[in-house]
Amino acid sequence: MKKVKEGKAELVLSDKVFFNPQMELCRDISSIAVGAYCRELGRKMHLVDGLCATGARGIRYGKENDCIGKVEFVDMDENACKLAGRNAKLNKLKSYKVHCCHINDFLFHNRVFDWVEIDPFGTPLPYLQSALASFRKEGMLSVTATDTAVLCGAHPRACLKNYGATPIDNEYCHEIGVRILAGAVVRQASTLNLGVEFYLSLSVQHFFKLFVKLRAGADGAVAGMKKLGYISHCPICLHREWRFNPPLLKEKCPKCGGKLMHAGPLFLGELWNARFLGCMREINRQRDYGNKLKIDEILSLMEEEAGMPPTYFDLHKVAEKVRKSPPNFESFIEKLRQKGFKVSRTHFKRNSVRSNAGIKDVSSVFYHRTNFQ
């Protein structure tokens, strides 16, 4: 066995229990989100670290946030349960309990939590129903998906089978993947009369991460379902459009006549809460993570994205279509704003912009580069 230091936690590792050091950034961001949600609640939080393995998440959440009342560690593997208990004791957590059982069994029989963490290997779908059912009136679901190849269109049959949705493998496939995952959460929550609000939606490295605020009520559930729909994409001219649950999707692109590709059903509503992101940035400034600057950059980009339309334009892809070299990034943004459009960067992909402009207006900037280089 060996020891590692991550955040404020000291963890004993074992070859028999899975631990991914590459997920440190995800755990950093998640711990900050726990702190931000604590401020919103204004009281001690009861938290579940589902599929806990070494217990790294629950331990960090408890050590780095003084608002955690109790942490419940849950895992089926006996080695994981023993190690999580050992690590919790090593880090002197004040109030915790280890449960060696299936996370679904645990959640279906307990309904007292403020935060439920679901961090599986692969898809979180087998655990969504029980996680959602564990909330009474409101709470926060933190869910990770590492089956990004499925959600991003590399395996469309698997995506249709697992998520009941069709992906598109294009330049903004990661956003489509996040929205398909978000749509699955909305549909499951609706069956339990739960409305959802996405506080943060993240795509980094090989994983997607959603922080979902849940509130009981049929009105909220219906409102969420009304935000499901489809994104249509033209691979020829890069035109895209979206519709909320359309009865009939177009076959031909209205701009060039090419055959449209359709992704969905997926969530077309807001993926970020600017107020929550601002609180997270404030908390991040007070911490000494090695990823501190990177985290602030990601949260800053998300603040820009909040309130913007779905999908983004990859400027290199547009340049390839119009046969022009890519313009200076900042100058391009300024030029598009001068035309009266809203523009933001995106955390999904560098050298890409989110805008309410269409592909024609975006492309037109490439033809007037001499005016702003």
Residue, then its C-alpha position, 0 to 999 in steps of 0.5 A: m500500500k502507498k499514500v498520496k496527498e490530494g487536496k487536504a486529504e491523505l489517502v492510503l491506496s491499494d492495488k485491489v481498489f480503483f483510484n484514478p489520479q487523472m480525476e483530481l481536477c474533477r474532484d477539485i471542482s466537485s469539492i468547490a461545488v459542494g462548498a458553493y451548495c453549502r452556502e446556498l443551503g445555509r446549514k450542515m449537509h448530509l452527503v452520500d459518496g456512492l461507488c466510493a472506492t477509496g473514499a477520496r471524494g467523500i473525504r475531500y468534501g468533508k475535509e475541505n468544507d466545514c459545512i458537511g454534517k455527515v458522509e455516507f460511504v457506499d460500495m459493494d466491494e469489501n476491499a473498498c469498504k475497508l479502505a474507505g473506512r481506513n481513509a476516513k479514520l486517517n483523515k479524522l472525519k467527524s461523522y461518517k459511516v461505511h455501507c458495504c452494499h449496492i448503491n441502489d439498495f442503499l439509496f432506495h431505502n434512505r431519503v434524507f440526503d442533500w447531496v448524492e455523488i454518483d461517480p461510476f466507471g462508464t455510464p451512470l444510467p444504472y444508478l440514476q433512478s435510485a439516486l433521484a428517488s433518494f431526494r425528498k423535496e430538493g437536493m443536488l445530484s452530482v453525476t459523472a459519465t466516462d462513456t464519452a465515446v458513446l455519448c459523442g457519436a463513436h458508437p451510435r447504436a450503443c447511445l440509442k440503446n443506452y440513452g434512447a438518443t441519437p448522437i452526432d460525431n461532429e465538431y461540437c459532439h461533446e456538447i451534444g453528448v452532455r445534452i444527451l446525458a442531461g436529457a436522460v436525467v430530465r426524463q428520469a427525474s420527470t417520472l418522479n415528479l422532480g424538476v431539474e436545474f443544471y448548475l454546472s455541466l462540464s466536459v474535460q479530458h475523458f469525462f462529463k460532469l453534471f451538478v443538478k439541482l432537484r426540486a419536487g413538483a409536477d410543474g418543474a418536471v413538466a417544464g424540464m420535459k418541454k426543454l427536450g428536443y433535437i439539434s439538426h446539423c448540416p455537414i456540408c455548410l455547417h448550418r445548425e438549428w434546434r427544435f423542442n420536441p418537433p413532430l417532424l424533422k427536416e430532411k434537407c438543409p434550408k441553407c444549402g439543400g444538403k442532408l441534415m443529421h439529427a441528434g436527440p432527444l436531448f436537453l436544449g435548456e440552460l446548462w449553467n447557473a451563473r450565480f453558482l459559478g460565481c460563488m465557485r470562483e470565489i471559493n476557488r480563490q481561497r484554496d491552494y489547489g495545484n489546478k487553481l488557475k485551470i479551474d478559474e479559467i474553466l469556470s470563467l468560460m462557463e460564466e460566459e456560456a451561461g445564457m447563450p444558445p446551444t452549439y458552438f462554431d469551431l473556427h478551424k472547421v469554418a475556415e476549412k469550409v470557406r477556404k480561408s485561414p483562421p482569423n485572430f481569435e479575439s479579433f474575430i469575436e470583436k468583429l462579430r460583436q460589432k455586427g450586433f451578435k452575442v458571442s462567448r468562448t466555450h470551455f468545450k473546445r478552444n478556438s471555438v465560439r458560441s453565438n446567436a449568429g448563424i453560419k452565414d454571419v460567422s462565415s462573413v467575418f472570414y471574408h473581411r479579415t483585412n479590416f481587423q487584423 
